């Protein structure tokens, strides 16, 4: 279906450099001429003369492209005038207007299930389409395209936090097809989106199963060793049970370098600079993310004040905020880098193999301790003090090396399968992004394809969680030919 899409028969110059040509019958307008904008400063304050309401806030929009009643909104209060002005209506599009990073600005979400007590929160802008010219569904898809999002990104201003002025939001250029064509575009892209999401869910379930298998192998090796006949003893730790007789229960601070203790890094690293020092954030500790294109740099002046948290090869970086518990070994090219306050350094001490220590802190036994130590609601994290006190079981150094060799060999195929599946997910998401951009900018004509879709899409009302594996999801690739030119995932 997708490879059969054709270009429009007649095109014209849009007059906008990044947009190029658009279909001859389309219009191109500033956003201010197609939608009304409202910006709220309603916070979660509570006073006796205000009315209880729910706030739709930055995180709600950033994590969901549709705003409905399944979201757990923040409770707050507001005046009757604020409720009247900022109450959300079906078809409203909300965008993030400021953030700590420039590329998190302009993220859109469509309100599909409003409520009388649900209003616009802070850090957001509400775009209410002129009903006779622009649909909220089309505006959502348009703002999801790279070209329109780029207009927000280049206008973002700030140092420690980036933001958009009201004028810069209103000045964004928007390709505007006729309303019936907008409806066809939304119908088609929703159809494709449902199938891509279904397939991605299936692949993520596969990754979860592979990860569970890998974790079971690691857990056995780092708590029982490789010899099934080794004499065991009571560890003295209730949740740990028995361990090999000659192994030692130790806390993290007892297996790390006393000269380079467990330590977090730079509190305010500032914006990225090209000629600076690499910094590792909490999100960078996930396996495979210590890559130059995924990391930022801080100034040498800022970094020089945090020598105590500087990294060397084979250090372990450990997320203590956000995705708490993620861990990775520092590669040689990252020697001399530093951390943010969201990550901690764990430096192996004497008699400790860094690769074994990595396996040990990734093991379910260790991770369960870390999860039990998490504090905070909006920003989840653990204290350095608690991380230092987390326990593991240390075998003699020769056994550590044997465990590392065994796990590296045993889990290699699993890691390959996980990496391949993640790549397939990336390809699917990249294609969806590219398709949205091509459709909403008029590079391909979907009117005929949209008209041929069934009246009732069985996936439109499908209720499915990430824990449900789609056994027939792979069939959607054959139906849609999702990734022309790529091998099928």
N, C-alpha and C positions, 0 to 999 in steps of 0.2 A: 504493500500500500504506500509506504513512504517513498520508495524509489520511483513510484509512478507520478509523483508530484511534478507539475510543470510550472514554468514561469508565467507571469501575466503577459497577455498579448501586447500591451502598450504601456510604456514607462515614460516618466518625465523626471527632470532634475528637481530634487527636493529643495535645493537651495541651502541645504545643511551639509557641510563637508563630510562628517562622519557617516551620515545616512546615505548619501549618494542618490541613486534613482529610486523612485517609488512608483507604484501603479498610477497610471494617468488620472484615474478618478478619485484617488486618495487626496486628503488634505494633510498639511503639516502645520501644527500649531504649538505655541508655547502652552505649558501646562495651565497657566493662569487663565487661558481662554477656553479651557475645556473642563476645568474642575475648580471648585471652591476649596480653600485650604483653611483649616482651623488648628491651632496649637494650644495645648492645655498645659497649665502649671499646677493642676490639682495633684496634691501629694496625699500621703496616708494620714494626714493630721486628723485629729478627732476633737470636736468641740460640741458642746451641748446643744447649740442651735442649728446644727447641721444634720443632714439626712444620711443614714447608712447606705452605701453603694458599693459596687465592685469596680476596680480599676483594671483596665487593660493596659499593661505596661510593656516596656522595651523587650523583656525576655519572652513575653507571650507572643509578640510579633516576630522576634528573631527566630524562635524555635518552631513556629507554625505558619504555614502559608494560608491557612483558613482559620478564622476566629469563630469558634463555636462554643457550646456550653460544656464540652468535655474538658475545657481548660480550667484549672484551679486558679481563679483570679484573686488578686489581693483585695482584702476588705479595707474600706476607707470611709470617709464622710465627705459631703460636698454641699454647697448651698443650692437652693432650688434653681438659681440662675445658671450655675455651673452645670447642673444636671441637664437642664434644658438645652444649653449650648453644645455640650460635649457628649450627649447620649449617642451611642453608636446605632447606625441604621444598616439594614441589609444593603449590600453593594458599596458601602464605604471601603476605601483602601487606606490602610495605615502604613506609614513608613518610619523607620528609625532615622532620627534627624541628628543624633550625636552619639559618639562611641569612643572607646579608647583606641580603636584602630580605624583608619580611614576607609578600609574596604568593608566595614560592617555598617556603613551608612547607606541609607536608601533601600534597605531590605524591606520588601512589601508583604502585606498580608491582607486578605479579603474578608470582610465581615459577612458571614453567612447565616449566623444565628444570633441576632441582637436580643437584648432584654431591656426592660424599662430601667433596671438598676445597674446597667453596665455602661461606663463612660470612658472616654479617652484619658489615659494617664500621661505621665511626664516622659520626656525624651522621645516623643512621637509627634508626627504631624498627621492630621486626618485630611484625606482628599475625598471630597464628595462630588461625583461626576455630575455634569449638566445632563439631565436625564434624556433630553432629546438628541444628544450628540455623542455621548460616551458612556459605555457600560463599565461598571466596576470590574467585571470579570476580565474584560479586555485590558483595562488599565493595569490590573494585577500582572497579566502575562507580559504586557509591554515593559513594565518596570522590572521584570525579571530578566529581561534581555540585556546582554552585555553593553550594547551601545548606549542605552538609556542610563544604565547603572554607572557607566563611565562618566557621564555628565555630572552625577553627584560626587563621584570620587575626586574629580579634578577641582571641584568647588569647595571641598572640605578644608576647613581652616582650623588650626590649633597647634598646641605643643604637646601637653600631656593628655589632652582629650580633643578629639576632632568634632567639628559641628558644621551644620549647614545654616546659612541665613535664610530668612523667609523668601527673600528675593531670588536667591539661587535655586530654591525648590520650584518657585513659580516660573522660572525662566527656562526650565528643561524643555527641550523640543520633543514633540510627541507625534509620530505618524498616526493619522486618523482616517481609517476606512469608514464607509457608511455603516450605520448601526446593524443592518442585516448581515453584513460581512463580518463585523465584529463578533456577532453571535456565532457565525460559522467557524471563525478562528478559535473562539473559546471552546466550542463543542469539540473541534478536532484535537486541540492541544490537551483538553481534559481527558479525552479518550486515550491519547498516547501516554499521558502522564500516569494514568491509573495502571496501565500495563507495565510501564517501566518500574513504577514503585512496587508492583507485585513481584516482579522478577528480582528486584533489589532485595526485597524482604526475604525471598527464598535463599538468595546467596548469602545474606547476613546470617540466616539460620544455619546454613552450612558452615560458615566461619565459626559460629558459636559451638557447633558440635565438634569441629576439629580442634578448637581451642580447649574445650573440655577434655578431649582425649589427651592432648598434650599436657595439660595441667595434671591429669591423673598420673602420667608417666613421671613428670618432674616430682610430684609429691612423694611418690613411692621411693624415688632415688635419693631425695635429700632428707627423708625422715627414716628410711630403713636401710639404705645402702644397696649394693649390688649383690651381696651374698645372702641368699635366702636362709642359710643355715647358721648365720651369725648369732651368738648368744645375745639375748636382750635383757634390758633392765628397765625398771620404772623410772621415767624421766623426772618425776617429782612435780610435773606440770600436768594438771588435770586434763586440759584439752589436748595435750600432746600424746599422752599414754606412754607406751614402751618405745625405747630407742636402742640401737646397738650398744652393747655393754661398754665399749671403749670410746664412745662418742661423748661430747660435752655439751651441755645446755649453756648457751651464752647469750648475753644481750648484745645488741648491735654495737654499742659503744665499746664493748670488750673485744670486738674483732676488727675494729677500725684503727687507722694510724693515729696514735695519740697526738702527733704533731699537727695533723690535719684532721681534726674532729668533724663529726657530722655538722653541717653548716648550711644555712640558706644564704642567698645572695643579695643583689642590689634591690633596694626598695623602690626607687624611682629611676629607672633606666632611661627615661625620656624617649623621644621619637627615634626611628631608625636613621642611622647615618652610614653612608657608603664606606667611608674611611674610618672605621672604628673597630671595636672588639666584639666578637660573637658573644651573644648571651643565650642561655638555655632557659626557656620558660617551662612551667609545669606541663603544658600541652605538648612540648617538644620531647618529653620523656617516653612517649609511646614508641614501641618498636618500629624502626624504619623511618622515624621523623627527624633524626639528627642529620639533616641534609642542608646544604647551603641555601637552597631555594625556599626552605621552610623556616629559617632562623633570621633574627634581626641582629643589628649591631648597635651598641651604645658608644658614646664618645670615650676616648682614652682617659680624659679627665675624670669622668664619672667612675669608670672602672678602676682607676688607680686608688680610689678610696676603699675598695673592697678586695684587697689582695688576699685576705683570709679565706675567700670563697673561690679563688681562682682554680681552674681545672688542669689536671695533667692526664696523660693517657692511662686508660684502664680504670679511671674513677667511674663510679656509678652515679648517674643523675637520677633523682627520685622525686616524683611529683608529690608535693605536700598541699597543693591547692587545686581545685578543679577536679581533674581526673586523678584523684589521689591513689597512689600505689603504683602508677606506671613507672617503669625503670628501664634504663638502657646504659650500656657501657660507652664511655667517651672514646671516640676513635682518635687516631694520631693527628689527623688534620685539625682537630678541634682543641689541641693543647694550647693553653693560654687563654681560653675562653672563660666566661664567668656565668653566674646564675642570676635569676631574678629571685624575688622573695617567694615565688610559687614553687621553687624547686630546691632540693637539698643535695649536697654532695656526700657520698658515702665512699670513703677511701679505704681499701683493704689494708689491714695491718700485717705484721709479720706472721707468717704461717697461714696466710689466707690467700687462696687463689681467687683473683677478681672475677673470673668467669663462673666459678662455683658460687661465689657470693651473689652474683646476678641471678643465677638459678634459684638460690635460696630465698632471696627477697621477692621473687616472682611467684614462688610456690603458694598454693592455696593456704597452707598452714600459716605462713607469714602474712599473707594478704588479709586473712580473716581477722588477725590481730589489728592490722592497720585500719580496717573498716570499722572496727569497734571503737577506735580512738577518735573518729572523725567528729568534729564539732562544727557548729554553724548551720545556718539555714540557707540564706541566699548565696553565701560564699562558703563552701564546705572545705575543711582542711584539718590538718593535724599539727600539733605543736612539735617542735624539734625535740623537746624534752621527752615526749611520748615516743617519738621515732627511735631515739637512742635506747629506750628501755624495751623495745620490742625484742622477742626472743627467737632464736633459731638453734639448730643442733649442729655442732661443728665436728666433722670427722678429721682424722689426721690428714696432713697435706697430700700424701700419696693417694689416699682415697678420694680427696677432692678432685685431683687431676683425673682419676679414673672415672668419676661421676661426670665430669665435664665432657670427656671424650665419649662416654656412653650416650649422654643426652644430646650432644651435638649430632651424633650419628643417627640416633633413634628418632629425633624430632625433625630431621632435615626435610624429609618428604612431607611432613605435616606443614612445616613452614612454607615450603614451595607451593603446596596446595592453597594455603591461606593467602599467600602473596598473589597467586594467579587469580583467585576469586576476588580479591580486593581490586586488582587491575580491571577485571571484568565490570565491577561496580563503577569504577572510575570512567570506563568507556561508555557505559550506559548513561551516567550522569552528564558526561561531556557531550554525548550526542543529544540528549534532551535539551541541554543548554543551547547547543548550536541550532537545533530545530526551532526552538522558541524564537531565537534571534532572527532566523531566516523568515519565519512566518509573520511575525509582527512588524517587520520592516518591508514586507512585500516582495521578498526575493523568490518565494514560491507561492503558488495559488492553491489553497486548500478547500475552496468552495465546493468543488465536485466531490472531493473525498469526504467532506463533512456531510454532504447530502446523502451519501451512500451508507453512512453509519446506521446501525439498527436504532429504532426508536427508543428501545430500552436496553441500556448497556448492563449486562449482568454484574459487572464490577462496580457500577456506580453506587450501589447500595451495599456492597460487600463490607462486612465488618470483620476486620482481621488485625491481629496484633503481630508484633515482630516475632512472637513465639510460635506462630503458626507457619509451618512449612508448606509452600505451594508445590504440590507434587507435579502439577501440570503447568507450572509457570514457564518452563522452558519452551513450551509450544508457542508462546507469545512472540518469540523471536522469529519463528518461521512465518507467523501470520503477518508481522510488521516489517521484517527485514530491517531491524533497528539500526544496525551498524554497517552500512554499505562500505565495502572495501576492507573490513576487518574480518578476521576469522571469528566464527561464532564462538561466544564464551562457552 
